[in-house]
Structures are given as C-alpha cells and as structure tokens.
Amino acid sequence: MLTEKSRQRKWIWENLANLTGFPKRAYFAAVFLIVTIVIVLVGGTSPVSGKIRVVAVIETLAAFTVTVTQPVYLSRVCSFLTSSIVKTLIYFFIVYLTGLMVLKGTKVNYTRKISHFALLIVPFVMNVMARSPPTSAASTSGYMMQAVGLLSGLPFCALFIKPIRERVGIIHTAFLGIDRPEDRPHTLNWLFTQTTANFLAAIPLAIYLGAIGKPELILALILINGIGDGLAEPVGIRFGKHKYVTSALFTDRRYVRSFEGSSCVFVVSLMVLLSFGSSFGTIQLVAALLTLPAVMTLVEAKAPHAWDNPLLFAIGSVVLFLILQFLP
C-alpha cells in the first residue's frame, strides 16, 4: 500500500510535464547530458597524437570522486560554473530586450532569431575573450572545457518553465520574445531539445578543431547557422513567393517555408567560407565551396520545423570533418 509521500511523488512524476512545461523525455536527456559532462571533465587527451582518449565509463565514474578534488579540476569546475552564470545572465538580458520589442509590436518571428543567434555566438565569444587558444595538440583538453562551456545555454532554457514564468514578470516578458504563436504549446519542448542537440552536435567538432589547430572554424558553422538560418525566416516572411511545407516534431501540424528564405543559407555559407579561406588548403576550400553551401541549404529545407539548427550543426560538422581530415 502506498504511503502519502509515495502517492505525492507518484502524482508529481505523472504530472511533471504539466507542472514544468517540459516533457518527461527532457529529464532523461538532462541525466544523459550530465553524465556526458562528467565524462568530458575527467577525460584526457593523448599528448603524442593529440587525439581524444576514449575513457571507459566505469573507469571515469570510479575516478571522478578522487579527480574532482584535485586543485586543477576544482579550478576548472569553478571557472565553468562562473562562466555559465555570466552567459546565462547575458542570454537573459538579450532575450528580455526582445520581449520588450514584442510588446512594442515587433513580430516574434524576428525577435526569436536575435535570441537564437545570441545563444550560438555568446559562448564562443566569451571563450575567446577568456583565454588564448592553446597552440599545441597536447592542449586539446583546454578545448574540451571550452566546448563543454557551450552548454551554458541550457540553464537559460530552465528559466522559462511554467511555474517560474507565470510568477515572475520579467521572465514572462523575456519569454514573449521567443514564444511564436504557431509553436504553442510546443515552444518550450522545441527550445530545450534543439538547444541540447545544438550543443551536443557542436562539442565533438569543437574538440576536433582544437586538436588539429583550427578552432576558429567552429565560428564558420556558427555564422552559417546563426546568420544564414536566422535570415531565412524573416526573408521568407517578407519576400517569400515560392512556398513549400515541412513537418515538425511532437505534432502533425505542417509549417510553411520558402525557397527565397532557404537561399539565404546558401549565400551566407559561400560568404562565410570565403572569409575563412585562409584556414583551408586550396583543395579543401574548393571542396568546401562546392559541397557545404548546397548541403546546408538542403538540410535547412528538409529539417523539421524548429529543429533545423541542430541538423545544420550535425551535418555541417560531418562535411567539415571529412574535408579537413581527408583532403590536403
């Protein structure tokens, strides 16, 4: 027979999605994410090869208690937490301003893209400002910490759970800047899942680029994703004449995109690759110009509504890896 506390716990779990606005699967994703962070924090690299050492999960968890008490790791953890708090505050300030813009009559379709671009670019800019890039492959562990720092966008998402935003006026105003009417009631679901997937896709690439001494190329994908995809929706709304439909996660509803909007991804991809030309070999640059813009445009066109960013990062990372790894 269930006790009163057991009944309360069961009721809370069964009604978790309604209480917080997050689906239950989001909590399983969060647990997986925490385990991933722990593994990255205590994982090392091979100073000889510069390639990431695969750490056995059992070994990692067993060593974690001892490892995190060492001064070097305590310093890393404190730096990570401080950086995450600062980034979350910056995110919130930007999103709050977009919420005020919505109250003044600006379309959410525009303000949401401002917030989205900030969520991608702020971690990178702060990591660049905070430290100079390591110069050797042996320092790849430094890039691992910077890559994990990208996850600071997740605490930002947690600010908007239903019990908080309904009780705190400033958070409610900020939420207006990202809550597109056509996304309801899935706004928070898509925000959390795509943000998580975004950073999980970015972390392996950030580590790889650090290992080969080309960390600046992560910014190339960020700019293609943030500016190219960011312009696609407002350009499509304003100038889109040739429409097509796409699907979405968690719903059977169909959403409209335009070829004019999707073309922004192609144009921005070309411009960004040319601006980063010095980071590629000649053959690499030609291959990137011939493949990446077309692939990114196709991914943006075919990706589910509100989930194009993670797929752009994931597929773009694979294409970039293949070019850098196998072409001179």
MARKOL-796360 format. One record per residue (C-alpha): residue in three letters; x, y, z; residue number from 1. Coordinates in pm, 1 decimal. Layout:
<atoms>
+---------+----------+----------+----------+-----+
: residuo :        X :        Y :        Z : num :
+---------+----------+----------+----------+-----+
:     ala :        X :        Y :        Z : NUM :
...
+---------+----------+----------+----------+-----+
</atoms>
This chain:
<atoms>
+---------+----------+----------+----------+-----+
: residuo :        X :        Y :        Z : num :
+---------+----------+----------+----------+-----+
:     met :      0.0 :      0.0 :      0.0 :   1 :
:     leu :    133.5 :    341.8 :    -96.0 :   2 :
:     thr :    215.1 :    591.4 :    175.8 :   3 :
:     glu :    110.6 :    955.6 :    149.1 :   4 :
:     lys :    460.9 :   1062.1 :     43.0 :   5 :
:     ser :    474.1 :    784.5 :   -216.0 :   6 :
:     arg :    140.6 :    897.6 :   -359.8 :   7 :
:     gln :    266.7 :   1256.0 :   -374.8 :   8 :
:     arg :    584.7 :   1153.7 :   -554.0 :   9 :
:     lys :    385.6 :    940.6 :   -799.6 :  10 :
:     trp :    147.3 :   1229.6 :   -868.2 :  11 :
:     ile :    435.6 :   1472.2 :   -927.0 :  12 :
:     trp :    604.5 :   1233.7 :  -1171.7 :  13 :
:     glu :    282.0 :   1165.1 :  -1360.7 :  14 :
:     asn :    210.1 :   1538.6 :  -1392.1 :  15 :
:     leu :    568.7 :   1653.6 :  -1446.3 :  16 :
:     ala :    510.6 :   1779.6 :  -1798.5 :  17 :
:     asn :    211.1 :   1992.0 :  -1695.6 :  18 :
:     leu :    385.5 :   2131.5 :  -1388.9 :  19 :
:     thr :    705.6 :   2244.2 :  -1563.9 :  20 :
:     gly :    624.7 :   2265.6 :  -1932.3 :  21 :
:     phe :    897.8 :   2011.9 :  -2014.2 :  22 :
:     pro :    815.7 :   1662.0 :  -2142.7 :  23 :
:     lys :    936.5 :   1368.2 :  -1934.3 :  24 :
:     arg :   1186.9 :   1272.8 :  -2201.3 :  25 :
:     ala :   1361.9 :   1605.3 :  -2135.9 :  26 :
:     tyr :   1460.0 :   1486.1 :  -1787.9 :  27 :
:     phe :   1612.1 :   1167.1 :  -1924.4 :  28 :
:     ala :   1802.7 :   1381.7 :  -2175.9 :  29 :
:     ala :   1925.5 :   1601.4 :  -1890.6 :  30 :
:     val :   2058.5 :   1299.5 :  -1698.8 :  31 :
:     phe :   2237.7 :   1179.3 :  -2011.7 :  32 :
:     leu :   2380.7 :   1527.7 :  -2058.4 :  33 :
:     ile :   2512.3 :   1543.7 :  -1701.5 :  34 :
:     val :   2684.2 :   1206.5 :  -1741.9 :  35 :
:     thr :   2836.3 :   1332.0 :  -2068.6 :  36 :
:     ile :   2971.8 :   1643.0 :  -1895.6 :  37 :
:     val :   3124.4 :   1433.7 :  -1618.5 :  38 :
:     ile :   3296.7 :   1210.8 :  -1873.8 :  39 :
:     val :   3433.5 :   1510.8 :  -2064.8 :  40 :
:     leu :   3553.2 :   1685.9 :  -1749.6 :  41 :
:     val :   3763.7 :   1392.7 :  -1632.4 :  42 :
:     gly :   3859.9 :   1265.7 :  -1977.2 :  43 :
:     gly :   4206.2 :   1340.6 :  -2103.8 :  44 :
:     thr :   4393.7 :   1350.2 :  -2431.8 :  45 :
:     ser :   4696.5 :   1182.4 :  -2571.0 :  46 :
:     pro :   4985.9 :   1437.1 :  -2577.5 :  47 :
:     val :   5154.4 :   1238.7 :  -2852.1 :  48 :
:     ser :   4877.2 :   1202.4 :  -3104.6 :  49 :
:     gly :   4656.0 :   1489.0 :  -2997.5 :  50 :
:     lys :   4351.5 :   1269.0 :  -3043.5 :  51 :
:     ile :   4085.9 :   1239.3 :  -2777.2 :  52 :
:     arg :   4140.4 :    943.2 :  -2546.0 :  53 :
:     val :   3830.8 :    726.9 :  -2506.6 :  54 :
:     val :   3757.3 :    694.5 :  -2136.0 :  55 :
:     ala :   3571.3 :    388.6 :  -2017.4 :  56 :
:     val :   3251.6 :    491.0 :  -1841.8 :  57 :
:     ile :   3311.7 :    267.0 :  -1541.1 :  58 :
:     glu :   3669.7 :    391.1 :  -1500.5 :  59 :
:     thr :   3554.5 :    750.4 :  -1535.8 :  60 :
:     leu :   3282.5 :    730.7 :  -1273.6 :  61 :
:     ala :   3511.3 :    543.3 :  -1031.9 :  62 :
:     ala :   3784.8 :    803.2 :  -1068.2 :  63 :
:     phe :   3552.5 :   1104.6 :  -1057.6 :  64 :
:     thr :   3532.4 :   1140.3 :   -678.8 :  65 :
:     val :   3910.4 :   1148.1 :   -645.4 :  66 :
:     thr :   3975.3 :   1355.8 :   -955.1 :  67 :
:     val :   3745.5 :   1649.8 :   -885.2 :  68 :
:     thr :   3914.9 :   1711.7 :   -550.2 :  69 :
:     gln :   4241.2 :   1796.5 :   -722.5 :  70 :
:     pro :   4306.5 :   2173.0 :   -744.8 :  71 :
:     val :   4334.3 :   2178.2 :  -1123.8 :  72 :
:     tyr :   3988.4 :   2025.5 :  -1166.1 :  73 :
:     leu :   3834.2 :   2233.3 :   -887.8 :  74 :
:     ser :   3963.5 :   2539.0 :  -1069.7 :  75 :
:     arg :   3813.1 :   2417.2 :  -1396.9 :  76 :
:     val :   3476.4 :   2342.7 :  -1239.7 :  77 :
:     cys :   3462.9 :   2682.0 :  -1063.6 :  78 :
:     ser :   3557.8 :   2857.6 :  -1385.8 :  79 :
:     phe :   3292.4 :   2661.5 :  -1575.2 :  80 :
:     leu :   3018.6 :   2745.0 :  -1323.0 :  81 :
:     thr :   3112.7 :   3114.5 :  -1313.7 :  82 :
:     ser :   3120.4 :   3133.1 :  -1692.2 :  83 :
:     ser :   2783.2 :   2956.7 :  -1717.1 :  84 :
:     ile :   2620.9 :   3203.4 :  -1477.8 :  85 :
:     val :   2760.7 :   3503.7 :  -1666.7 :  86 :
:     lys :   2649.2 :   3364.4 :  -2002.7 :  87 :
:     thr :   2302.6 :   3286.8 :  -1870.7 :  88 :
:     leu :   2267.8 :   3645.5 :  -1747.8 :  89 :
:     ile :   2379.2 :   3778.3 :  -2086.8 :  90 :
:     tyr :   2134.0 :   3549.6 :  -2265.9 :  91 :
:     phe :   1853.1 :   3659.7 :  -2040.5 :  92 :
:     phe :   1927.1 :   4030.2 :  -2089.2 :  93 :
:     ile :   1920.7 :   3989.3 :  -2468.1 :  94 :
:     val :   1600.3 :   3783.0 :  -2464.7 :  95 :
:     tyr :   1436.0 :   4030.2 :  -2224.0 :  96 :
:     leu :   1509.1 :   4309.4 :  -2471.5 :  97 :
:     thr :   1346.1 :   4106.1 :  -2748.1 :  98 :
:     gly :   1043.0 :   4055.2 :  -2524.4 :  99 :
:     leu :   1014.8 :   4432.2 :  -2487.8 : 100 :
:     met :   1037.7 :   4458.0 :  -2867.7 : 101 :
:     val :    741.1 :   4221.3 :  -2898.5 : 102 :
:     leu :    539.8 :   4435.7 :  -2656.3 : 103 :
:     lys :    619.6 :   4731.4 :  -2882.7 : 104 :
:     gly :    481.3 :   4546.4 :  -3184.9 : 105 :
:     thr :    779.5 :   4362.3 :  -3338.0 : 106 :
:     lys :    699.4 :   4016.3 :  -3477.0 : 107 :
:     val :    817.2 :   3723.0 :  -3263.2 : 108 :
:     asn :    948.7 :   3560.4 :  -3583.0 : 109 :
:     tyr :   1213.9 :   3834.4 :  -3591.5 : 110 :
:     thr :   1295.1 :   3868.5 :  -3221.3 : 111 :
:     arg :   1332.7 :   3491.8 :  -3181.3 : 112 :
:     lys :   1613.3 :   3489.8 :  -3437.6 : 113 :
:     ile :   1801.6 :   3756.3 :  -3240.3 : 114 :
:     ser :   1784.0 :   3538.4 :  -2930.0 : 115 :
:     his :   1881.6 :   3229.7 :  -3126.0 : 116 :
:     phe :   2190.6 :   3394.2 :  -3272.8 : 117 :
:     ala :   2294.7 :   3517.8 :  -2927.7 : 118 :
:     leu :   2258.6 :   3166.4 :  -2787.9 : 119 :
:     leu :   2504.9 :   3041.1 :  -3050.1 : 120 :
:     ile :   2757.1 :   3324.1 :  -3054.9 : 121 :
:     val :   2785.8 :   3432.8 :  -2689.9 : 122 :
:     pro :   2962.5 :   3114.8 :  -2562.4 : 123 :
:     phe :   3216.0 :   3130.1 :  -2844.1 : 124 :
:     val :   3292.2 :   3499.9 :  -2798.4 : 125 :
:     met :   3328.6 :   3467.9 :  -2422.1 : 126 :
:     asn :   3557.8 :   3165.3 :  -2453.8 : 127 :
:     val :   3777.9 :   3355.6 :  -2699.0 : 128 :
:     met :   3789.7 :   3657.5 :  -2466.4 : 129 :
:     ala :   3855.6 :   3445.5 :  -2158.4 : 130 :
:     arg :   4168.9 :   3272.1 :  -2279.6 : 131 :
:     ser :   4413.4 :   3248.1 :  -2565.4 : 132 :
:     pro :   4375.6 :   2934.3 :  -2777.2 : 133 :
:     pro :   4623.4 :   2657.3 :  -2692.4 : 134 :
:     thr :   4896.0 :   2623.3 :  -2952.8 : 135 :
:     ser :   4962.9 :   2250.3 :  -2935.4 : 136 :
:     ala :   4758.9 :   1938.4 :  -2979.1 : 137 :
:     ala :   4853.4 :   1841.1 :  -2626.0 : 138 :
:     ser :   4630.0 :   2122.8 :  -2504.9 : 139 :
:     thr :   4314.9 :   1973.2 :  -2652.8 : 140 :
:     ser :   4175.8 :   1923.1 :  -2302.9 : 141 :
:     gly :   4150.3 :   2302.0 :  -2285.0 : 142 :
:     tyr :   3923.4 :   2292.6 :  -2585.6 : 143 :
:     met :   3717.4 :   2020.7 :  -2420.9 : 144 :
:     met :   3643.6 :   2257.1 :  -2134.2 : 145 :
:     gln :   3559.6 :   2539.2 :  -2376.9 : 146 :
:     ala :   3332.9 :   2303.4 :  -2569.6 : 147 :
:     val :   3151.1 :   2196.6 :  -2254.6 : 148 :
:     gly :   3111.1 :   2569.3 :  -2182.5 : 149 :
:     leu :   2878.3 :   2583.3 :  -2482.3 : 150 :
:     leu :   2624.9 :   2401.0 :  -2265.8 : 151 :
:     ser :   2567.4 :   2717.2 :  -2064.6 : 152 :
:     gly :   2264.1 :   2776.4 :  -2284.9 : 153 :
:     leu :   2073.8 :   2501.8 :  -2103.3 : 154 :
:     pro :   2032.7 :   2679.5 :  -1765.3 : 155 :
:     phe :   1891.1 :   2967.3 :  -1968.2 : 156 :
:     cys :   1613.8 :   2741.3 :  -2102.2 : 157 :
:     ala :   1525.4 :   2629.1 :  -1749.7 : 158 :
:     leu :   1430.5 :   2986.3 :  -1656.9 : 159 :
:     phe :   1119.5 :   2958.1 :  -1871.6 : 160 :
:     ile :    947.9 :   2660.0 :  -1709.8 : 161 :
:     lys :    583.7 :   2729.7 :  -1642.9 : 162 :
:     pro :    592.3 :   2780.6 :  -1262.3 : 163 :
:     ile :    865.8 :   3043.9 :  -1297.5 : 164 :
:     arg :    749.1 :   3239.4 :  -1598.8 : 165 :
:     glu :    390.4 :   3260.3 :  -1469.3 : 166 :
:     arg :    507.5 :   3411.0 :  -1139.6 : 167 :
:     val :    798.3 :   3634.4 :  -1241.6 : 168 :
:     gly :    701.5 :   3926.0 :  -1464.5 : 169 :
:     ile :   1047.8 :   3992.0 :  -1609.7 : 170 :
:     ile :   1082.5 :   3627.0 :  -1715.2 : 171 :
:     his :    733.3 :   3630.7 :  -1865.5 : 172 :
:     thr :    833.9 :   3936.2 :  -2070.6 : 173 :
:     ala :   1151.5 :   3763.3 :  -2188.1 : 174 :
:     phe :    953.3 :   3454.0 :  -2288.9 : 175 :
:     leu :    738.6 :   3669.2 :  -2518.2 : 176 :
:     gly :   1048.1 :   3723.4 :  -2732.8 : 177 :
:     ile :   1076.3 :   3354.1 :  -2824.5 : 178 :
:     asp :    718.1 :   3226.3 :  -2799.8 : 179 :
:     arg :    591.9 :   3214.9 :  -3157.8 : 180 :
:     pro :    211.8 :   3167.8 :  -3165.0 : 181 :
:     glu :    243.4 :   2890.5 :  -3424.4 : 182 :
:     asp :    481.0 :   2697.3 :  -3193.4 : 183 :
:     arg :    239.6 :   2671.1 :  -2899.7 : 184 :
:     pro :    210.0 :   2450.3 :  -2697.6 : 185 :
:     his :    549.1 :   2307.8 :  -2801.3 : 186 :
:     thr :    759.9 :   2623.1 :  -2763.9 : 187 :
:     leu :    949.6 :   2506.0 :  -2456.6 : 188 :
:     asn :    981.3 :   2146.9 :  -2579.3 : 189 :
:     trp :   1145.1 :   2261.8 :  -2901.6 : 190 :
:     leu :   1359.2 :   2523.0 :  -2725.5 : 191 :
:     phe :   1504.9 :   2268.1 :  -2482.8 : 192 :
:     thr :   1550.9 :   1980.8 :  -2726.7 : 193 :
:     gln :   1702.6 :   2185.9 :  -3006.4 : 194 :
:     thr :   1935.5 :   2371.3 :  -2768.4 : 195 :
:     thr :   2054.1 :   2042.2 :  -2620.8 : 196 :
:     ala :   2101.4 :   1886.9 :  -2963.9 : 197 :
:     asn :   2276.2 :   2200.4 :  -3091.9 : 198 :
:     phe :   2547.3 :   2185.4 :  -2830.4 : 199 :
:     leu :   2584.0 :   1808.0 :  -2838.9 : 200 :
:     ala :   2649.7 :   1843.5 :  -3212.3 : 201 :
:     ala :   2893.2 :   2132.6 :  -3162.3 : 202 :
:     ile :   3106.0 :   1977.1 :  -2886.3 : 203 :
:     pro :   3272.5 :   1697.0 :  -3092.7 : 204 :
:     leu :   3355.6 :   1942.1 :  -3372.6 : 205 :
:     ala :   3497.4 :   2197.9 :  -3128.0 : 206 :
:     ile :   3722.6 :   1932.0 :  -2975.7 : 207 :
:     tyr :   3834.7 :   1805.3 :  -3317.5 : 208 :
:     leu :   3911.5 :   2154.2 :  -3449.1 : 209 :
:     gly :   4109.8 :   2229.1 :  -3134.2 : 210 :
:     ala :   4308.5 :   1909.3 :  -3182.6 : 211 :
:     ile :   4409.6 :   1998.4 :  -3540.5 : 212 :
:     gly :   4483.8 :   2362.3 :  -3456.0 : 213 :
:     lys :   4190.4 :   2521.6 :  -3641.0 : 214 :
:     pro :   3949.0 :   2618.2 :  -3361.7 : 215 :
:     glu :   3835.0 :   2928.0 :  -3549.9 : 216 :
:     leu :   3637.7 :   2714.2 :  -3796.2 : 217 :
:     ile :   3371.0 :   2645.1 :  -3533.3 : 218 :
:     leu :   3278.3 :   3009.7 :  -3582.2 : 219 :
:     ala :   3219.1 :   2941.7 :  -3951.8 : 220 :
:     leu :   2940.4 :   2694.6 :  -3871.1 : 221 :
:     ile :   2803.5 :   2925.6 :  -3602.5 : 222 :
:     leu :   2778.5 :   3211.0 :  -3854.8 : 223 :
:     ile :   2619.1 :   2991.1 :  -4122.1 : 224 :
:     asn :   2371.3 :   2861.7 :  -3866.3 : 225 :
:     gly :   2306.0 :   3191.7 :  -3690.0 : 226 :
:     ile :   2303.3 :   3433.7 :  -3983.0 : 227 :
:     gly :   2202.0 :   3206.7 :  -4272.0 : 228 :
:     asp :   1921.9 :   3026.3 :  -4094.4 : 229 :
:     gly :   1846.8 :   3338.4 :  -3890.0 : 230 :
:     leu :   1775.1 :   3537.6 :  -4207.8 : 231 :
:     ala :   1578.7 :   3255.8 :  -4373.2 : 232 :
:     glu :   1257.4 :   3309.7 :  -4175.9 : 233 :
:     pro :   1231.4 :   3692.8 :  -4191.0 : 234 :
:     val :   1335.9 :   3695.6 :  -4558.5 : 235 :
:     gly :   1080.4 :   3423.8 :  -4630.4 : 236 :
:     ile :    807.5 :   3618.4 :  -4450.0 : 237 :
:     arg :    890.5 :   3942.7 :  -4628.1 : 238 :
:     phe :    988.0 :   3826.3 :  -4977.2 : 239 :
:     gly :    889.0 :   3459.6 :  -4999.1 : 240 :
:     lys :    678.1 :   3389.0 :  -5308.2 : 241 :
:     his :    755.5 :   3021.9 :  -5368.2 : 242 :
:     lys :    637.8 :   2817.5 :  -5070.8 : 243 :
:     tyr :    678.9 :   2459.4 :  -4957.5 : 244 :
:     val :    576.3 :   2276.1 :  -4640.4 : 245 :
:     thr :    773.5 :   2091.5 :  -4374.0 : 246 :
:     ser :    686.5 :   1875.0 :  -4075.7 : 247 :
:     ala :    764.9 :   1916.7 :  -3704.5 : 248 :
:     leu :    842.4 :   1702.2 :  -3402.3 : 249 :
:     phe :    571.3 :   1619.5 :  -3145.1 : 250 :
:     thr :    288.4 :   1733.1 :  -3375.9 : 251 :
:     asp :    117.9 :   1653.8 :  -3707.2 : 252 :
:     arg :     93.1 :   2021.5 :  -3796.9 : 253 :
:     arg :    260.0 :   2140.6 :  -4118.9 : 254 :
:     tyr :    469.5 :   2457.3 :  -4143.4 : 255 :
:     val :    546.1 :   2676.9 :  -4443.7 : 256 :
:     arg :    890.9 :   2774.1 :  -4570.1 : 257 :
:     ser :   1002.2 :   2948.9 :  -4887.8 : 258 :
:     phe :   1278.0 :   2896.4 :  -5142.9 : 259 :
:     glu :   1370.7 :   3263.6 :  -5107.5 : 260 :
:     gly :   1429.7 :   3216.0 :  -4734.9 : 261 :
:     ser :   1625.4 :   2893.3 :  -4778.3 : 262 :
:     ser :   1850.4 :   3060.1 :  -5035.6 : 263 :
:     cys :   1987.1 :   3277.7 :  -4753.1 : 264 :
:     val :   2163.5 :   2972.2 :  -4612.3 : 265 :
:     phe :   2335.6 :   2911.4 :  -4947.0 : 266 :
:     val :   2452.5 :   3272.1 :  -4991.7 : 267 :
:     val :   2572.2 :   3311.0 :  -4631.4 : 268 :
:     ser :   2755.5 :   2975.4 :  -4649.7 : 269 :
:     leu :   2950.7 :   3092.6 :  -4954.0 : 270 :
:     met :   3039.9 :   3425.3 :  -4793.2 : 271 :
:     val :   3145.6 :   3268.4 :  -4463.8 : 272 :
:     leu :   3363.3 :   3003.5 :  -4631.6 : 273 :
:     leu :   3538.5 :   3267.0 :  -4842.0 : 274 :
:     ser :   3604.2 :   3479.6 :  -4533.3 : 275 :
:     phe :   3765.7 :   3178.0 :  -4363.0 : 276 :
:     gly :   3960.6 :   3078.0 :  -4673.5 : 277 :
:     ser :   4299.6 :   3109.4 :  -4501.2 : 278 :
:     ser :   4203.8 :   2827.7 :  -4263.6 : 279 :
:     phe :   4169.7 :   2581.1 :  -4552.5 : 280 :
:     gly :   4412.1 :   2436.0 :  -4800.5 : 281 :
:     thr :   4336.5 :   2520.8 :  -5163.4 : 282 :
:     ile :   4177.0 :   2183.6 :  -5238.1 : 283 :
:     gln :   3991.2 :   2191.4 :  -4906.1 : 284 :
:     leu :   3846.8 :   2535.3 :  -4980.4 : 285 :
:     val :   3731.7 :   2435.6 :  -5328.9 : 286 :
:     ala :   3569.5 :   2120.5 :  -5191.0 : 287 :
:     ala :   3401.6 :   2318.1 :  -4912.7 : 288 :
:     leu :   3263.4 :   2575.9 :  -5158.8 : 289 :
:     leu :   3128.4 :   2301.9 :  -5384.9 : 290 :
:     thr :   2963.0 :   2096.3 :  -5110.9 : 291 :
:     leu :   2889.4 :   2277.3 :  -4785.6 : 292 :
:     pro :   2655.9 :   2556.1 :  -4912.8 : 293 :
:     ala :   2442.2 :   2308.3 :  -5107.8 : 294 :
:     val :   2431.5 :   2056.5 :  -4822.6 : 295 :
:     met :   2344.1 :   2320.3 :  -4560.1 : 296 :
:     thr :   2068.5 :   2464.2 :  -4780.0 : 297 :
:     leu :   1917.9 :   2120.3 :  -4838.7 : 298 :
:     val :   1932.2 :   2037.6 :  -4466.8 : 299 :
:     glu :   1761.2 :   2366.1 :  -4375.1 : 300 :
:     ala :   1490.1 :   2297.7 :  -4631.2 : 301 :
:     lys :   1421.1 :   1939.4 :  -4522.4 : 302 :
:     ala :   1470.6 :   1967.4 :  -4144.1 : 303 :
:     pro :   1168.1 :   1958.5 :  -3910.5 : 304 :
:     his :   1028.4 :   2293.5 :  -3800.8 : 305 :
:     ala :   1232.3 :   2443.9 :  -3511.9 : 306 :
:     trp :   1487.6 :   2164.3 :  -3542.7 : 307 :
:     asp :   1686.4 :   2286.8 :  -3842.1 : 308 :
:     asn :   1968.3 :   2430.7 :  -3628.0 : 309 :
:     pro :   2081.9 :   2103.9 :  -3465.9 : 310 :
:     leu :   2074.0 :   1926.4 :  -3801.3 : 311 :
:     leu :   2266.6 :   2209.5 :  -3967.4 : 312 :
:     phe :   2532.5 :   2178.4 :  -3697.6 : 313 :
:     ala :   2544.3 :   1797.8 :  -3710.4 : 314 :
:     ile :   2552.2 :   1756.0 :  -4090.2 : 315 :
:     gly :   2776.5 :   2060.0 :  -4135.6 : 316 :
:     ser :   3019.8 :   1916.2 :  -3880.8 : 317 :
:     val :   3038.2 :   1586.0 :  -4069.1 : 318 :
:     val :   3104.3 :   1759.4 :  -4402.2 : 319 :
:     leu :   3367.5 :   1986.7 :  -4247.2 : 320 :
:     phe :   3535.7 :   1691.8 :  -4074.4 : 321 :
:     leu :   3554.5 :   1488.8 :  -4396.6 : 322 :
:     ile :   3707.4 :   1779.9 :  -4586.5 : 323 :
:     leu :   3968.5 :   1863.1 :  -4324.0 : 324 :
:     gln :   4054.7 :   1503.3 :  -4242.0 : 325 :
:     phe :   4090.0 :   1353.7 :  -4588.7 : 326 :
:     leu :   4184.3 :   1639.7 :  -4822.2 : 327 :
:     pro :   4524.9 :   1815.7 :  -4830.6 : 328 :
+---------+----------+----------+----------+-----+
</atoms>
